[in-house]
Amino acid sequence: MAKSVVIIPTYNEKENIENIIRAVTDLKEGFHILIIDDGSPDGTADIVKKLQKEFDDRLFMVQRQGKQGLGTAYIAGFKWAIERKYDFIFEMDADFSHNPNDLPRLLHACESEGADLAIGSRYISGVNVVNWPIGRVLMSYFASKYVKIVTGMKVFDTTAGFKCYRRQVLETINLDAIRFKGYAFQIEMKFTTFKCGFTIKEVPIVFVNRVLGTSKMSGGIFNEAVWGVLKLKLRSYFKKYPQKNAA
C-alpha cells in the first residue's frame, strides 16, 4: 500500500489527463492517483478508465454527476483517502500549472521537515507565476496579502491549490463543516488547519498557466475569496476548533 495519494479534480481535461497521470506515475516515490471527475462531457473519464488497465493498482477514479464545485470534489477525495489510510494526501490541478516534479518536495516538507500541511507557494520567494496576464497576477497576489492580513495566518500564498496534508489534519478537521465550494475553499482549509494548531510550511514553486484546455477561473471566484474571508474570520470568533493531538 502506497503512503501517498494525489487527488486531481477534473472537468473537461481530455487534453491534459493522460500526460498528467503519466508524469505522476513516473515519479520514483510511487504516488497513487485519485481522479474526481464531475461528469466531463469531453470524455475525460473514458481516458482515465483506459489508463486504469495499465495502472490498475495505482490509478483510481470517483465519478460524480455534473459540476459540484472544487471544494466538494476535494472533500469527497479526502474522505476516500482517509478511509484507505493514506499517510499523505495531495491536492493538484490537472493542467500542469502545478509541476508534478514538485510533489516529492511537498512530501519531504511533511515527511522529513515536520510540516502538517505543505503548500506549493507562488509568493514565498517573490512572484513565481508564468504566462498569466499582469492583472491576474496582481489580483491573485493582493488577494493573498489581504487574506493573510485578515486571518492572521503567516502564509504568503493563501489561495494556493497545490498542497500536501498529513492524514491527521484531515481527520481532525470536520470536513462536513467546510462551507466554501469554490476557490475560497482553499482559504478555508488553510485557515481551519491553522486554527487547529497544525504546522504549515510553504515550499517555493513556479506556477505555469495552463497551455491546453480551458481555465475554470472567473471574477466570481475572487469575489468569493474577498467576502468569504471576512465571514470566515467573523465566524471563527464564535467557533471552537478541534486541536492537534487532542486526545
Secondary structure, 3 states (H helix, E strand, C coil): CCCEEEEEEECCCCCCHHHHHHHHHCCCCCCEEEEEECCCCCCHHHHHHHHHHHCCCCEEEEECCCCCCHHHHHHHHHHHHHHCCCCEEEECCCCCCCCHHHHHHHHHHHHCCCCCEEEEECCCCCCCEECCCHHHHHHHHHHHHHHHHHHCCCCCCCCCCCEEEEHHHHHHCCHHHCCCCCCHHHHHHHHHHHHCCCCEEEEECCEECCCCCCCCCCHHHHHHHHHHHHHHHHHHCCCCCCCCCCC
